[in-house]
Amino acid sequence: MIMFYMKAKQFDADFDGGKDIAAILDLSQARRPLQKQRRINVDFPDWMVESLDREASWLGVTRQSIIKIWLAERLEQVASGK
């Protein structure tokens, strides 16, 4: 691994200027704030899994992704009182 150091002002200028800064970032410890993952098990009837798979395939995402997207949308609706 090559260590590369630069001043924050230069980093900001490169980023703001549209330069590719990915090569100088160490993403090995990167985390999304408030996005800690927790594994749960949920049982679905066969017809629901088949419907999820069809929809996920149509959208080009995984079954897990469609479940997360739909749950997030619903939870946002509930939180906003709709």
Buried (B, 14 or more C-beta within 10 A) or exposed (E): EEEEEEEEEEBEEBEEEEEEEEEBEEEEEEEEEEEEEEEEEEEEEEEEEEEBEEBBEEEEBEBEEBBEEEEEEEEEEEEEEE
